[in-house]
Amino acid sequence: MTKDDAQRDNLATQRILVIDDEPIIGTGIRRVFTRDEHTVDTFDDSQSGLQAALVGQYDVIFVDWMMPGIDGFEILRRIKAAGVP
């Protein structure tokens, strides 16, 4: 076992949410993080992504700032207002 393998084994699998109106961004992020066995959910519309953030238990959330409908800043405000950790 290499040092990199040992470090990777010590990292817990993370649940990651990506909200971006450009599907290629979510696809790219999913590709990178699933290599290390993280779970990645992607949404290309802000409303669906917000709903997922409010009911899911995510360790990391990537949000595009400029999207049609609800922008990234508003998504983060609503997540915070809902008391989502």
C-alpha positions as CSV (number, residue, x, y, z in Angstrom):
1,M,0.0,0.0,0.0
2,T,1.4,3.4,-1.0
3,K,1.3,6.5,1.1
4,D,-1.4,7.9,-1.3
5,D,-3.5,4.8,-0.8
6,A,-3.3,5.0,3.0
7,Q,-4.3,8.7,2.9
8,R,-7.3,7.9,0.6
9,D,-8.4,5.1,2.9
10,N,-8.4,7.5,5.9
11,L,-10.8,9.9,4.1
12,A,-14.5,9.2,4.7
13,T,-16.8,9.0,1.7
14,Q,-18.5,12.4,1.2
15,R,-21.9,13.2,-0.1
16,I,-21.6,16.1,-2.6
17,L,-24.3,18.2,-4.2
18,V,-23.7,20.2,-7.4
19,I,-26.2,22.8,-8.5
20,D,-25.2,24.3,-11.9
21,D,-27.3,25.2,-15.0
22,E,-24.5,23.9,-17.2
23,P,-24.7,20.1,-17.1
24,I,-21.1,19.7,-18.2
25,I,-19.9,21.2,-14.9
26,G,-21.8,18.7,-12.8
27,T,-20.6,15.9,-15.1
28,G,-17.0,17.0,-14.6
29,I,-17.3,17.3,-10.9
30,R,-19.0,13.9,-10.6
31,R,-16.2,12.3,-12.7
32,V,-13.5,13.7,-10.4
33,F,-15.1,12.9,-7.1
34,T,-16.6,9.5,-7.9
35,R,-13.0,8.2,-8.6
36,D,-12.5,8.4,-4.8
37,E,-15.9,6.8,-4.2
38,H,-17.7,9.9,-3.1
39,T,-21.4,10.2,-3.9
40,V,-22.3,13.1,-6.2
41,D,-25.8,14.4,-6.9
42,T,-26.1,16.9,-9.7
43,F,-29.0,19.3,-10.6
44,D,-29.1,21.6,-13.6
45,D,-32.0,23.7,-12.3
46,S,-31.8,25.8,-9.2
47,Q,-35.2,24.9,-7.7
48,S,-34.6,21.1,-7.8
49,G,-31.1,21.6,-6.4
50,L,-32.4,23.8,-3.6
51,Q,-35.0,21.1,-2.7
52,A,-32.2,18.5,-2.6
53,A,-30.1,20.6,-0.4
54,L,-32.9,21.2,2.0
55,V,-33.8,17.5,2.5
56,G,-30.4,15.8,1.7
57,Q,-27.5,15.5,4.1
58,Y,-24.6,16.8,2.1
59,D,-21.0,17.3,3.2
60,V,-20.2,19.6,0.4
61,I,-22.4,21.8,-1.9
62,F,-21.1,23.4,-5.1
63,V,-23.4,26.2,-6.3
64,D,-23.2,28.2,-9.5
65,W,-23.7,31.9,-8.6
66,M,-25.4,32.9,-11.8
67,M,-28.4,30.7,-12.8
68,P,-31.8,31.4,-14.2
69,G,-34.5,31.3,-11.5
70,I,-32.9,31.3,-8.1
71,D,-29.3,32.4,-8.2
72,G,-26.6,30.8,-6.1
73,F,-26.5,33.5,-3.4
74,E,-30.3,33.0,-2.8
75,I,-29.9,29.2,-2.7
76,L,-27.3,29.6,0.1
77,R,-29.4,32.1,2.0
78,R,-32.4,29.7,1.9
79,I,-30.2,26.8,3.0
80,K,-28.9,28.8,5.9
81,A,-32.4,30.2,6.8
82,A,-33.7,26.6,6.9
83,G,-31.0,25.7,9.5
84,V,-29.3,23.1,7.3
85,P,-25.9,22.4,8.7
